[in-house]
Amino acid sequence: MTPVPATDVVTDALVELQRRLATLDEGEVASYIPQLATADPATFGIALTSMGGNHYWSGGVDMPFTLQSVSKPFVYALVLAELGLDEVTRWVGAEPSGEAYNAISLEPGTGRPANAMINAGAIVTTALVPGADEEERFERILDCLGRFAGRRLDVDERVHASESETGDRNRALSYLMRGAGSLPGDPRGVETYFRQCSVRVTTADLSLMAATLANGGVNPSTGETVVPEPVAVQVLAVMASCGMYNASGDWLMRVGLPAKSGVSGGLIAASPARFGMAVHSPPLDALGNPVRGVAVLRELSARFGLHLMRRSARTAPTVMLAETARTAPSDRPRSEAEREIIERAGDNVAIVAAQGILDFTEVERLLHDIGTVVPEEPGWVVLDLQEVSEVRPFAEVMLREALTRLAARGHQVTVVGDLAPHADEGSGADGAGAWRQVPSRDTAVARCEDALLSAGINRQKGHGRSDGEQSPG
């Protein structure tokens, strides 16, 4: 084994967990599919992939095994990307069943399965994959799974044969749903589902597949967008509420991460925008979840505060500056008379600078602080976003609306930085709803000071204009 660098605390944590929990000898290897019963109960691997595509592992992470039910969220993602949420939910719901993975859990009156993480729902999901025939349908599934894993995958034919020989309950589910009108296609298409479950992966593959969901559908190793971000969000939501079968509620409460288990001993978990993780250990608990895998994720979540419902850690303040030209003037050389005017009337130029990632919480704070320094009467507003690394979509909507309102009230708005939101199309020629963009804050402030001096404004913030004063611009 390659020596672990002194700074690699992630690998250290995984190695310590893997060594300590390897002694956990509870649970039984699945035997209802005879080929799965041949698995070595001592097999135990843990892998984690970060959003930067960095890989951490401990134990037997390169040993192949079959996906089984861990295939379900990825095929669900494929169908959502192809057909859209509204069409998919016509056929399969998104509610926890509170029952075992192979339960006959169908909606009264419609026969619709409760969710795509139980067998009935997964059979419907597989049947929804577009394809001229079952072979084409499976090739699309295999290709999609491979793009999540970053490599071409294959089928364990011995497991497939064993699964098909013992799959009467799933066949019965297919015919039952077909009779209820809730299964698109031929019930014999369940054979494609058996092949899907028999696709072979490693623990390292699975951690990358989970990381792709956590990364908004973008594979962090290959850079490929496998599914759109809204689809990844939808899949993670169903995994969070339904992925651990009738233990899903307890899992969400104790671990707090979207997850999916399979009877071959695989378990994936995704921490959105953080990492994807996988554990493989064949012994299962009474609910069909890997004993060691559950123990690993419970401990890691508690140790590192990974629960989705935890308050986010404090970061650097979003707002770096909330001043006016009176207290934070530009560096442009000014005459004494000009400096006096800016010192007296500079509160009519508001200057706010932000940093970091802007999401709802951050942009709410930013807009609040803009409101504390913006002049009451029409003046000038400089918003510096040079140190902002990302503006999330909802934050951009909020920011654009606030800037539009400021401009509509007569303020001359200038935004600094490449991440400035674009004004809505159709903004008025008088400037209402529009704003300028400049490359630096000092340039922006200096131009606002020039406009202030040109307008001859002598009022202080909150005071009325004297006779002959002009509006800004």
C-alpha positions as a printed Julia matrix, in Angstrom:
473×3 Matrix{Float64}:
   0.0     0.0     0.0
   1.28    3.45   -0.94
   2.3     5.49    2.15
  -0.36    7.99    3.18
   0.84   11.64    3.05
   0.92   13.41    6.4
  -1.88   15.73    5.27
  -4.22   12.97    4.06
  -6.53   12.84    7.05
  -9.38   11.52    4.87
  -7.57    8.3     4.04
  -6.46    8.01    7.66
 -10.08    8.17    8.8
 -11.19    5.56    6.25
  -8.31    3.21    7.13
  -9.06    3.48   10.85
 -12.76    2.8    10.29
 -12.15   -0.09    7.92
  -9.72   -1.8    10.29
 -11.88   -1.34   13.36
 -15.25   -2.24   11.82
 -13.84   -5.24    9.97
 -14.3    -7.13   13.23
 -18.05   -6.49   13.14
 -19.41   -9.94   12.34
 -23.16   -9.36   12.43
 -25.53   -9.95    9.51
 -25.9   -12.63    6.83
 -24.83  -12.74    3.19
 -27.82  -12.72    0.82
 -28.68  -16.27   -0.26
 -32.0   -15.96   -2.1
 -29.92  -15.41   -5.26
 -27.6   -18.44   -5.07
 -24.62  -16.78   -6.78
 -24.63  -13.95   -4.2
 -24.31  -16.52   -1.42
 -20.77  -17.3    -2.61
 -19.5   -13.85   -1.55
 -16.78  -13.72    1.1
 -18.33  -12.14    4.22
 -14.93  -10.7     5.18
 -14.81   -8.51    2.05
 -14.83   -4.87    3.13
 -13.91   -1.76    1.16
 -14.56    1.95    1.66
 -14.06    4.62   -1.02
 -14.71    8.36   -1.21
 -14.52   10.73   -4.19
 -14.44   14.49   -3.69
 -15.88   17.17   -5.93
 -12.35   17.82   -7.15
 -12.13   14.24   -8.44
  -9.75   13.15   -5.67
 -10.07    9.54   -4.56
  -9.6     8.12   -1.05
 -10.0     4.49   -0.07
  -9.3     1.65    2.31
  -9.69   -2.09    1.97
 -10.76   -4.08   -1.08
 -12.12   -1.28   -3.26
 -11.08   -2.91   -6.58
 -12.93   -6.19   -6.03
 -15.85   -6.47   -8.5
 -19.41   -7.22   -7.39
 -22.84   -6.63   -8.9
 -24.85   -3.45   -8.46
 -28.2    -5.05   -7.58
 -30.48   -2.34   -6.13
 -27.71    0.28   -6.14
 -28.41    0.5    -9.88
 -31.86    1.96   -9.21
 -31.05    5.65   -8.63
 -28.86    5.82  -11.74
 -31.43    4.29  -14.06
 -34.03    6.54  -12.44
 -31.77    9.47  -13.32
 -31.56    8.27  -16.93
 -35.34    8.1   -17.26
 -35.88   11.48  -15.59
 -33.35   13.05  -17.98
 -35.05   11.46  -20.99
 -38.74   11.88  -20.11
 -38.96   14.57  -17.42
 -40.34   14.44  -13.91
 -44.02   14.85  -14.8
 -44.05   11.92  -17.21
 -42.04    9.63  -14.9
 -44.3    10.34  -11.91
 -47.29    9.26  -14.0
 -45.85    5.77  -13.74
 -43.95    5.65  -10.45
 -44.4     7.71   -7.28
 -41.91    9.34   -4.94
 -43.31    8.38   -1.54
 -41.64    6.11    1.04
 -43.33    2.72    1.1
 -42.34    1.82    4.65
 -42.02   -1.73    3.39
 -39.31   -4.15    2.27
 -37.52   -3.75   -1.07
 -39.48   -6.6    -2.69
 -42.87   -5.69   -1.24
 -45.98   -5.46   -3.39
 -46.39   -1.74   -2.73
 -48.8    -0.36   -5.31
 -51.06    2.68   -5.1
 -54.74    1.74   -4.67
 -56.75    2.46   -7.78
 -53.79    3.09  -10.11
 -51.38    0.25   -9.36
 -48.55    2.78   -9.44
 -45.47    1.73   -7.37
 -44.67    3.91   -4.35
 -41.17    4.91   -5.49
 -38.3     3.96   -7.81
 -36.09    2.57   -5.04
 -38.18   -0.56   -4.39
 -38.29   -3.44   -6.86
 -41.73   -2.68   -8.25
 -40.82    0.94   -8.98
 -37.43    0.0   -10.4
 -39.02   -2.49  -12.79
 -41.28    0.29  -14.09
 -38.34    2.69  -14.31
 -36.34    0.21  -16.39
 -39.35   -0.3   -18.67
 -39.52    3.48  -19.23
 -35.99    3.65  -20.69
 -36.47    4.53  -24.38
 -35.43    1.77  -26.8
 -36.68   -0.03  -29.89
 -36.25   -3.38  -28.13
 -34.92   -4.83  -24.89
 -31.37   -5.05  -26.22
 -31.28   -1.38  -27.15
 -32.88   -0.48  -23.82
 -30.22   -2.36  -21.91
 -27.4    -0.84  -23.96
 -28.65    2.61  -23.01
 -28.74    1.58  -19.35
 -25.22    0.11  -19.5
 -23.91    3.22  -21.26
 -25.47    5.5   -18.65
 -24.07    3.47  -15.75
 -20.66    3.58  -17.4
 -20.74    7.36  -17.78
 -21.53    7.68  -14.08
 -18.58    5.36  -13.33
 -16.24    6.98  -15.84
 -15.54    3.7   -17.65
 -17.23    0.95  -19.63
 -18.92   -1.61  -17.35
 -19.96   -5.2   -18.01
 -22.38   -7.87  -16.77
 -21.58  -10.74  -14.43
 -23.3   -13.45  -16.47
 -23.25  -16.01  -13.67
 -25.08  -13.64  -11.33
 -27.47  -12.72  -14.13
 -28.34  -16.36  -14.72
 -28.76  -16.98  -11.0
 -30.93  -13.89  -10.65
 -33.13  -14.89  -13.58
 -33.58  -18.41  -12.24
 -34.84  -17.11   -8.87
 -36.71  -14.01  -10.07
 -40.27  -15.27   -9.95
 -41.38  -12.69   -7.39
 -40.21   -9.86   -9.62
 -41.9   -11.51  -12.6
 -45.09  -11.7   -10.57
 -44.79   -7.99   -9.75
 -44.42   -7.24  -13.45
 -47.54   -9.14  -14.44
 -49.49   -7.67  -11.52
 -48.57   -4.11  -12.56
 -49.29   -4.9   -16.19
 -52.73   -6.09  -15.17
 -53.26   -2.86  -13.21
 -52.16   -0.76  -16.19
 -49.12    0.63  -14.41
 -46.35   -1.12  -16.36
 -45.4     0.26  -19.76
 -44.36   -2.49  -22.13
 -44.17   -6.27  -21.94
 -43.87   -7.88  -18.47
 -41.13  -10.07  -19.93
 -39.01   -6.92  -19.99
 -38.21   -7.7   -16.36
 -35.3    -9.69  -17.79
 -33.68   -6.35  -18.63
 -34.04   -5.39  -14.98
 -32.26   -8.61  -13.98
 -29.36   -7.72  -16.32
 -29.26   -4.19  -14.93
 -28.87   -5.54  -11.39
 -26.08   -7.86  -12.61
 -23.84   -5.07  -13.92
 -20.42   -5.39  -12.32
 -18.68   -2.51  -10.48
 -16.08   -1.92   -7.8
 -16.36    0.13   -4.62
 -14.13    2.75   -6.27
 -16.56    2.91   -9.23
 -19.5     3.38   -6.91
 -17.91    6.25   -5.01
 -17.42    8.1    -8.31
 -20.99    7.34   -9.37
 -22.29    8.75   -6.08
 -19.98   11.75   -6.42
 -21.45   12.48   -9.85
 -24.91   12.79   -8.28
 -23.46   14.93   -5.47
 -21.79   17.13   -8.11
 -25.04   18.04   -9.82
 -24.77   15.32  -12.46
 -21.22   16.18  -13.54
 -18.66   13.39  -13.23
 -15.85   14.98  -11.17
 -13.2    12.77  -12.8
 -14.18   12.98  -16.48
 -15.91   16.37  -16.4
 -18.83   14.95  -18.39
 -22.35   16.12  -17.6
 -24.07   12.76  -17.24
 -27.49   14.17  -16.27
 -28.73   17.76  -15.75
 -28.44   19.19  -12.26
 -32.23   19.28  -11.64
 -32.33   15.53  -12.32
 -29.49   14.88   -9.86
 -31.38   16.9    -7.25
 -34.57   14.9    -7.85
 -32.74   11.58   -7.56
 -30.99   12.6    -4.34
 -34.33   13.65   -2.88
 -35.84   10.22   -3.5
 -32.69    8.52   -2.21
 -32.94   10.55    1.0
 -36.54    9.55    1.66
 -36.69    6.06    0.15
 -33.2     4.73   -0.51
 -32.84    2.56    2.58
 -36.21    0.82    2.26
 -38.2     0.58    5.5
 -35.19    1.94    7.42
 -35.17    5.17    5.38
 -36.67    7.36    8.1
 -34.27    6.14   10.75
 -31.37    6.54    8.3
 -32.31   10.1     7.44
 -32.6    10.97   11.13
 -29.32    9.34   12.21
 -27.08    9.77    9.15
 -28.81   12.5     7.16
 -27.39   11.71    3.7
 -29.11   10.48    0.51
 -28.18    6.82    0.2
 -28.95    3.55   -1.57
 -28.13    0.0    -0.58
 -28.11   -3.31   -2.45
 -28.25   -6.97   -1.44
 -24.78   -7.67   -2.84
 -23.43   -5.53    0.01
 -23.01   -2.24   -1.8
 -24.0     1.06   -0.22
 -23.63    4.56   -1.66
 -24.13    7.92    0.0
 -23.92   11.41   -1.47
 -23.18   14.64    0.34
 -24.27   17.33   -2.13
 -21.4    19.58   -3.3
 -19.02   17.66   -0.98
 -18.38   14.04   -1.94
 -19.72   10.67   -2.99
 -18.99    7.6    -0.91
 -19.34    3.85   -1.27
 -18.94    0.86    1.02
 -18.97   -2.81    0.05
 -19.48   -5.52    2.66
 -21.75   -8.51    1.88
 -23.31   -9.29    5.31
 -26.77   -7.69    5.53
 -29.04   -6.79    8.41
 -32.66   -7.94    8.63
 -33.78   -5.04    6.41
 -31.35   -5.88    3.61
 -28.8    -3.15    4.31
 -25.03   -3.83    4.68
 -24.18   -3.99    8.39
 -20.67   -2.58    8.1
 -21.72   -0.01    5.52
 -24.4     1.38    7.79
 -21.92    1.5    10.69
 -19.34    3.37    8.57
 -21.76    6.05    7.41
 -23.29    6.52   10.85
 -19.9     7.07   12.41
 -18.57    9.36    9.67
 -21.72   11.48    9.73
 -21.51   11.95   13.49
 -17.73   12.52   13.53
 -17.6    15.07   10.71
 -21.03   16.69   11.01
 -22.28   15.52    7.6
 -26.02   15.53    8.34
 -27.91   17.56    5.74
 -30.0    19.26    8.39
 -27.02   20.69   10.28
 -26.53   24.42   10.18
 -23.81   25.33    7.74
 -20.43   26.16    9.21
 -19.62   29.83    9.55
 -17.53   31.23    6.71
 -15.87   34.55    5.97
 -18.35   37.47    6.02
 -20.12   37.89    2.7
 -20.07   41.69    2.83
 -16.54   43.08    2.94
 -17.51   46.74    2.61
 -20.7    48.76    3.08
 -19.69   52.41    2.97
 -20.25   55.57    0.95
 -17.95   57.84   -1.06
 -17.79   60.11    1.99
 -16.01   57.44    4.06
 -14.47   55.37    1.23
 -13.69   57.76   -1.65
 -11.83   56.77   -4.8
  -8.08   57.25   -5.24
  -8.57   59.74   -8.07
  -6.73   63.05   -7.39
  -9.19   65.81   -6.42
  -8.94   69.51   -5.74
  -9.6    70.7    -2.21
 -12.98   72.06   -3.29
 -13.93   68.7    -4.84
 -12.83   66.82   -1.75
 -15.01   69.08    0.39
 -18.06   68.39   -1.8
 -17.44   64.62   -1.68
 -16.96   64.72    2.09
 -20.19   66.68    2.45
 -22.37   64.88   -0.12
 -20.57   61.58   -0.58
 -23.3    59.66    1.23
 -25.23   59.89   -2.02
 -22.82   57.28   -3.44
 -23.29   53.86   -1.81
 -20.44   51.34   -2.12
 -20.9    47.67   -1.22
 -18.42   44.83   -1.87
 -19.05   41.1    -1.46
 -16.98   37.91   -1.54
 -17.32   34.14   -1.73
 -20.28   32.15   -3.01
 -23.65   33.89   -3.14
 -26.58   31.65   -2.28
 -29.85   32.62   -0.59
 -28.33   33.28    2.86
 -25.43   35.31    1.5
 -27.42   37.39   -0.97
 -30.04   38.12    1.69
 -27.29   39.59    3.88
 -25.83   41.48    0.91
 -29.15   43.06   -0.02
 -29.8    43.98    3.6
 -26.46   45.79    3.82
 -27.03   47.58    0.51
 -30.26   48.88    1.98
 -28.42   50.41    4.94
 -26.2    52.65    2.78
 -28.25   53.39   -0.35
 -29.35   57.06   -0.44
 -33.0    57.79    0.22
 -33.26   60.02   -2.86
 -31.96   59.04   -6.3
 -28.19   58.74   -6.16
 -25.48   56.23   -7.1
 -24.89   52.62   -6.1
 -21.66   50.67   -6.69
 -21.83   46.89   -6.14
 -18.42   45.19   -6.26
 -18.57   41.45   -7.02
 -14.9    40.99   -7.99
 -14.24   38.67   -5.04
 -17.4    36.64   -5.58
 -16.53   33.17   -6.89
 -20.06   31.99   -7.76
 -23.6    33.34   -7.87
 -26.12   30.52   -7.45
 -29.22   30.67   -9.69
 -31.74   31.7    -7.03
 -29.32   34.27   -5.64
 -28.89   35.71   -9.13
 -32.65   36.12   -9.46
 -32.8    37.94   -6.12
 -29.86   40.15   -7.01
 -31.2    41.04  -10.45
 -34.59   41.97   -9.0
 -33.0    44.21   -6.33
 -30.78   46.0    -8.87
 -33.76   46.47  -11.19
 -35.74   48.07   -8.38
 -32.88   50.39   -7.46
 -32.53   51.53  -11.07
 -36.28   51.99  -11.43
 -36.25   54.32   -8.42
 -33.74   56.58  -10.13
 -30.45   55.32   -8.74
 -27.53   55.0   -11.14
 -26.29   51.44  -10.53
 -22.81   50.17  -11.41
 -21.71   46.56  -10.94
 -18.06   45.53  -10.81
 -16.87   42.06  -11.82
 -17.48   39.32  -14.38
 -20.31   37.73  -12.37
 -22.59   40.76  -12.61
 -26.16   39.64  -13.39
 -27.47   40.74  -16.75
 -30.32   43.24  -16.83
 -33.64   41.82  -17.96
 -34.38   42.24  -21.65
 -36.58   45.17  -22.47
 -35.18   47.54  -19.85
 -36.29   51.08  -20.43
 -34.13   53.52  -22.39
 -34.2    55.88  -19.41
 -32.11   53.38  -17.46
 -34.93   51.9   -15.39
 -34.14   48.25  -14.83
 -30.58   48.52  -16.23
 -27.1    49.03  -14.83
 -23.56   49.55  -16.01
 -20.65   47.17  -15.59
 -17.05   48.34  -15.09
 -13.79   46.45  -14.43
 -12.75   47.92  -11.07
 -14.31   49.37   -7.94
 -12.08   52.45   -7.88
 -13.08   53.27  -11.46
 -16.74   52.84  -10.6
 -16.53   55.03   -7.49
 -14.53   57.72   -9.33
 -17.14   57.9   -12.08
 -19.92   58.22   -9.52
 -17.97   61.0    -7.79
 -17.56   62.76  -11.16
 -21.3    62.55  -11.7
 -21.92   63.82   -8.17
 -19.6    66.8    -8.73
 -21.09   67.47  -12.18
 -24.61   67.48  -10.75
 -23.57   70.08   -8.19
 -25.27   68.19   -5.36
 -24.52   69.63   -1.94
 -27.13   67.77    0.08
 -26.26   65.3     2.75
 -27.84   61.85    2.83
 -31.49   62.11    3.8
 -31.68   65.9     3.23
 -33.72   67.53    0.49
 -32.19   69.21   -2.57
 -31.52   72.95   -2.65
 -32.91   75.0    -5.52
 -31.36   74.23   -8.87
 -30.06   70.79   -7.93
 -30.21   68.11  -10.64
 -31.11   64.46  -10.48
 -28.21   62.06  -10.97
 -27.41   61.22  -14.56
